[in-house]
Amino acid sequence: MLRPLLDLEKNDILSYLDNNKLEYKIDSSNKETEYSRNYIRHEILPKFDRLNKNYKKNICKTINYFEDLKQNIDEQVTDFL
């Protein structure tokens, strides 16, 4: 799965959209913490940020590492079969 915007900050994306006069919509449900993804985004991730400002970069590196590892394993299994 590709996530090309994962390592970009929200403000950078919004600035790009504004600078290029691109329309966008913000889903109002994103503010509701009754959904797990939003609870994590609004309650848990800010705590990570206070503990380690590099946590996003570290998570992205880890995701990339495991994606590469999976691809390598898939190739080896294909070669083996």
C-alpha positions in Angstrom: 0.0 0.0 0.0 1.3 3.4 -0.9 0.9 6.4 1.4 2.7 9.2 -0.4 1.6 11.9 2.0 2.3 10.1 5.2 5.5 12.0 6.0 4.1 15.4 5.1 2.7 17.7 7.8 -0.9 18.8 7.6 0.1 22.5 7.4 2.4 21.8 4.4 -0.4 20.1 2.6 -2.9 22.9 3.3 -0.3 25.5 2.3 0.2 23.8 -1.0 -3.5 23.6 -1.6 -3.9 27.3 -0.8 -0.9 28.4 -2.8 -2.1 26.5 -5.9 -5.8 27.6 -5.4 -6.9 24.0 -5.1 -10.2 23.3 -3.4 -10.5 20.8 -0.6 -13.0 19.7 2.0 -12.4 18.9 5.6 -14.6 16.2 6.9 -16.3 17.5 10.1 -16.3 14.0 11.6 -12.5 14.3 11.9 -13.1 16.4 15.0 -15.2 13.8 16.8 -13.1 11.7 19.1 -15.7 8.9 19.3 -14.0 7.4 16.4 -10.8 5.5 17.3 -8.7 7.1 14.5 -9.7 10.6 15.7 -9.2 9.8 19.4 -5.7 8.6 18.5 -5.1 11.7 16.3 -6.4 14.2 18.9 -5.5 12.6 22.3 -2.7 10.2 21.9 -0.4 11.6 19.1 0.0 15.0 20.8 1.4 13.2 23.8 3.9 11.4 21.6 4.8 14.7 20.1 5.6 16.1 23.6 7.7 13.1 24.4 9.6 12.9 21.1 9.4 15.5 18.3 10.8 13.0 15.8 8.2 10.3 16.4 6.5 10.8 13.0 9.8 10.6 11.2 10.7 7.5 13.2 7.4 5.8 12.4 7.7 6.6 8.7 11.2 5.1 8.7 9.9 2.0 10.4 7.0 1.7 7.9 9.4 2.0 5.0 11.7 -0.5 6.5 8.9 -3.1 6.8 7.6 -2.4 3.4 11.0 -3.0 1.9 11.4 -6.1 4.0 8.0 -7.5 2.8 8.9 -6.8 -0.8 12.2 -8.6 -0.3 10.5 -11.6 1.3 7.9 -11.7 -1.4 10.6 -11.8 -4.1 12.5 -14.5 -2.3 9.4 -16.6 -1.9 8.5 -16.1 -5.6 12.1 -17.2 -6.6 11.8 -20.2 -4.3 8.5 -21.3 -5.8 
